[in-house]
Amino acid sequence: MIVPRRDRGHRLDGHPSVIGIRGVCLQRARLATAVPELPDVERFRVFFALHAAGRAVRGVEALDPAIVRNATPDALENALRGHRFQEPGRHGKWMLAGTDGPTLLLHFGMTGDLIWSGDEPERHRHDRLILHLAEGELRYRDLRRFGGAWLAFDAADVATVTGPLGPDALDVTREEFLRRLERRRGGVKAALMDQSLVAGVGNLIADEVLWQARLHPRTRIQVLDAAARRSLFETLHGVLRRAVDHVDSLERERRWLNSVRGLPGATCPRCRTPLERTVAAGRTTYFCPACQPAPPGPPG
């Protein structure tokens, strides 16, 4: 698990704000990606830790009762009230906010966010869940309500909520990744996005990793030799580390695919070949036909 640096800095307007991973301003937790992936959830985790770790829960208010997925709002409040949040964890796209008792699990769907009341005193109409803490409110905001909050009392409950997840994509070792990949068949993009292989990789990260590794998204895992599999692991970790450490990497890194992904007339940042779009693993996929040539044989 990444443990970020926590110190104080200043916003451009001169007011104090929390500075987190490598000086990135964490006044707001949300990244600018369309759907939260592992780097987004790591930032949510850091934001939650900065504002809630070590603090007791004074109350829980579900402004939208349906956002509590596996319990009633009263049951959630009764379970958490009086307990103190510990350092939160992350497993792929899930954030685990443990206490000295039960655990609150948050999934951010497509539009989830965390807001601290000290930064935004007024509540928003899309604030769904309020955690009342000693010095303010931590709010879970979700426009489209595809995410939610779950309650767990032990590890078995957590596993029931999250389903069969593989190891966290940033924490998995090379040996474990290669061992798990050895048992897989089919296209490489489908494998990367399968949360039971490794947890946390979504559509944007998968496209970026495959572009950097020069692999067509439909390349079948069976045809990858040992060197290509090791390269895939190293590229995956490199992309995730960069995206976690630098908030704008996925969309603003000029030499990355995602800096131009989806733009009209976009060309490959590496060779300037026009990008192509297809569907792989059921998702819209962008790739460079020159850098990522289609593999021979049936599609993966």
C-alpha positions in Angstrom: 0.0 0.0 0.0 1.3 3.4 -0.9 1.7 5.7 2.1 1.7 9.3 0.8 3.5 12.3 2.2 1.3 14.5 4.3 2.3 18.1 4.7 0.9 21.6 4.3 1.0 23.8 1.2 -0.9 26.7 -0.3 -3.3 27.0 -3.2 -2.7 29.5 -5.9 -5.1 31.9 -4.2 -2.9 31.9 -1.1 -5.2 29.9 1.2 -3.9 26.9 2.9 -4.8 23.5 1.5 -3.7 19.9 2.0 -0.8 18.8 -0.2 -0.6 15.0 -0.7 1.2 12.8 -3.0 4.3 14.6 -4.4 2.8 18.0 -3.8 -0.5 17.4 -5.5 -3.3 19.5 -4.1 -5.8 17.3 -2.4 -8.4 19.9 -1.6 -10.6 17.8 -3.8 -10.1 14.1 -4.2 -11.5 13.5 -7.7 -9.4 13.0 -10.8 -10.5 14.1 -14.2 -11.0 10.6 -15.7 -14.4 9.5 -16.9 -14.6 6.4 -14.6 -12.6 5.9 -11.4 -9.8 3.4 -11.7 -7.1 2.4 -9.3 -5.2 5.8 -9.3 -8.5 7.7 -8.6 -9.4 5.4 -5.8 -5.9 5.7 -4.3 -6.4 9.5 -4.3 -9.8 9.0 -2.6 -8.0 6.9 0.0 -5.4 9.5 0.6 -8.1 12.2 0.9 -10.2 10.1 3.3 -7.1 9.5 5.4 -6.2 13.2 5.6 -9.7 14.1 6.9 -11.0 11.0 8.7 -8.2 8.8 10.0 -7.9 8.9 13.7 -11.3 10.7 14.1 -14.4 9.3 15.8 -17.7 9.0 13.9 -20.3 11.3 15.5 -23.0 10.3 13.1 -23.9 9.0 9.6 -26.5 10.7 7.5 -27.8 9.1 4.4 -29.4 11.9 2.4 -30.1 9.3 -0.3 -31.0 6.0 1.6 -30.5 3.9 -1.6 -26.8 4.7 -1.6 -26.4 2.3 1.3 -26.4 -0.9 -0.6 -26.4 -3.8 1.9 -27.9 -2.2 5.1 -30.4 0.4 6.2 -29.1 3.9 6.9 -30.0 3.4 10.6 -28.0 0.2 10.7 -25.0 1.9 9.1 -25.1 4.7 11.6 -25.6 2.4 14.5 -22.7 0.3 13.4 -20.2 3.2 12.8 -21.2 5.8 15.4 -18.7 6.1 18.2 -16.0 4.2 16.4 -12.8 5.7 15.2 -11.6 5.5 11.6 -8.2 3.9 11.0 -5.9 4.4 8.0 -8.1 3.4 5.1 -7.1 0.8 2.6 -7.7 0.1 -1.1 -8.2 -3.0 -3.1 -8.4 -2.2 -6.7 -11.4 0.1 -7.3 -12.7 -0.4 -3.7 -11.8 1.8 -0.8 -12.0 0.2 2.7 -12.5 2.6 5.5 -11.9 0.4 8.6 -12.6 1.4 12.1 -11.8 -0.2 15.5 -15.0 -2.1 14.8 -16.8 -2.5 11.4 -15.6 -1.4 8.0 -17.2 1.1 5.6 -16.6 0.1 1.9 -17.0 2.8 -0.8 -17.2 2.3 -4.5 -17.2 5.4 -6.7 -19.0 4.1 -9.8 -18.6 6.6 -12.6 -19.2 9.9 -10.8 -18.3 9.3 -7.2 -16.3 11.9 -5.2 -15.3 12.9 -1.7 -15.8 16.4 -0.3 -14.6 17.9 2.9 -16.9 20.5 4.5 -14.0 22.8 5.3 -13.5 23.2 1.6 -17.2 23.4 0.6 -19.3 24.6 3.5 -22.5 24.3 1.6 -23.9 20.9 0.8 -24.6 19.9 -2.9 -27.8 18.3 -4.2 -25.7 15.2 -5.2 -24.2 14.7 -1.7 -25.6 11.2 -0.9 -23.9 10.2 2.4 -22.5 12.4 5.2 -20.0 11.2 7.7 -20.1 13.6 10.7 -16.7 13.8 12.3 -15.3 15.9 15.2 -14.2 18.8 13.0 -16.5 18.7 10.1 -18.3 16.6 7.5 -16.8 14.2 4.9 -19.3 13.8 2.1 -19.7 11.1 -0.5 -21.1 12.8 -3.6 -22.3 10.8 -6.7 -24.2 12.3 -9.6 -25.3 9.1 -11.3 -25.5 6.9 -8.2 -23.6 3.9 -9.8 -21.4 3.7 -6.7 -22.4 3.3 -3.1 -21.6 2.4 0.5 -21.5 -1.0 2.1 -21.1 -2.2 5.6 -18.9 -5.1 6.6 -18.1 -6.6 10.1 -15.3 -8.9 9.2 -13.1 -10.1 6.3 -15.8 -12.6 5.1 -18.3 -9.7 4.8 -15.7 -7.7 2.8 -15.2 -10.6 0.4 -18.9 -11.0 0.0 -19.3 -7.3 -1.0 -16.3 -7.0 -3.3 -16.6 -10.4 -5.0 -13.7 -12.5 -6.2 -10.9 -10.0 -6.6 -7.4 -10.7 -7.6 -4.5 -9.0 -5.9 -4.3 -5.2 -6.1 -2.8 -4.3 -9.5 -0.2 -2.0 -7.9 0.7 -4.4 -5.0 0.9 -7.6 -7.0 4.4 -9.0 -7.4 5.9 -9.9 -10.8 6.0 -13.6 -9.8 2.3 -13.6 -8.8 1.2 -11.7 -11.9 3.0 -14.0 -14.2 1.7 -17.1 -12.4 -1.9 -15.8 -12.6 -1.4 -14.8 -16.3 -0.1 -18.3 -17.1 -3.6 -19.7 -16.3 -5.4 -17.3 -18.6 -6.5 -17.6 -22.2 -8.1 -15.1 -24.6 -7.3 -11.4 -25.4 -4.8 -9.5 -23.3 -7.1 -6.5 -22.8 -9.9 -8.7 -21.5 -7.4 -10.2 -19.1 -6.1 -6.9 -17.8 -9.6 -5.7 -17.1 -10.7 -8.8 -15.4 -10.8 -7.9 -11.7 -10.2 -11.5 -10.8 -6.7 -11.4 -12.4 -5.6 -8.2 -10.8 -7.9 -5.5 -9.3 -8.0 -1.9 -10.3 -7.4 -1.8 -14.1 -10.1 -0.1 -16.1 -10.5 0.9 -19.8 -8.2 3.9 -19.8 -5.3 2.2 -18.0 -5.6 -1.0 -20.1 -5.4 1.0 -23.3 -2.4 3.0 -22.0 -0.6 -0.1 -20.8 -1.1 -1.9 -24.1 0.0 1.1 -26.2 3.2 1.5 -24.1 3.9 -2.2 -24.3 3.2 -2.2 -28.1 0.6 -4.9 -27.8 -2.6 -5.0 -29.9 -5.6 -5.2 -27.5 -6.8 -8.5 -29.1 -3.4 -10.2 -28.8 -4.0 -13.6 -27.3 -2.2 -14.3 -24.1 -1.1 -17.7 -25.4 1.2 -16.1 -28.0 3.1 -13.9 -25.5 6.5 -15.2 -24.8 8.2 -14.8 -21.4 9.8 -11.5 -22.3 6.5 -10.0 -23.5 4.8 -11.1 -20.3 7.5 -9.5 -18.1 7.3 -6.3 -20.2 3.5 -6.3 -19.7 3.9 -6.4 -15.9 6.6 -3.7 -15.8 4.6 -1.4 -18.1 1.4 -2.0 -16.0 3.3 -1.0 -12.8 5.0 1.9 -14.4 1.7 3.4 -15.7 0.0 2.9 -12.3 2.9 4.4 -10.3 3.1 7.4 -12.6 -0.7 7.9 -12.5 -0.8 7.6 -8.7 2.1 10.0 -8.1 1.0 12.6 -10.7 -2.6 13.5 -10.8 -2.8 14.5 -14.4 -0.7 11.7 -15.9 -3.4 9.7 -17.6 -4.8 12.6 -19.6 -2.0 15.2 -19.7 1.2 13.2 -20.2 2.0 14.3 -23.7 3.9 11.2 -24.6 1.0 9.0 -23.5 -1.8 7.6 -25.5 -4.5 9.0 -23.1 -3.3 12.6 -23.9 -5.0 12.2 -27.3 -7.3 9.2 -26.8 -10.7 9.9 -28.3 -9.9 13.2 -29.9 -11.0 13.8 -33.5 -8.1 13.1 -35.9 -5.8 11.9 -33.1 -2.5 10.5 -34.0 -0.1 8.2 -32.1 2.1 10.3 -29.8 5.0 8.0 -30.7 4.9 7.6 -34.5 2.1 10.0 -35.6 0.1 7.3 -37.3 -3.7 8.0 -37.0 -5.2 6.1 -34.1 -7.8 3.5 -34.7 -10.8 2.6 -32.6 -12.3 -0.9 -32.0 -14.2 -2.8 -29.4 -12.2 -5.2 -27.2 -13.4 -6.8 -23.9 -16.7 -5.1 -24.7 -15.2 -1.6 -24.3 -14.3 1.1 -26.8 -10.6 0.7 -27.4 -8.0 3.0 -29.0 -4.7 1.8 -30.4 -2.0 2.6 -32.9 -2.1 0.2 -35.9 1.6 0.8 -36.6 2.9 0.4 -33.0 0.4 -2.2 -32.1 -0.1 -4.4 -35.2 -2.9 -6.9 -35.2 -1.8 -10.4 -34.3 -2.2 -13.3 -36.8 -4.9 -15.8 -36.3 -8.4 -15.5 -34.8 -9.0 -12.4 -32.6 -8.7 -12.6 -28.9 
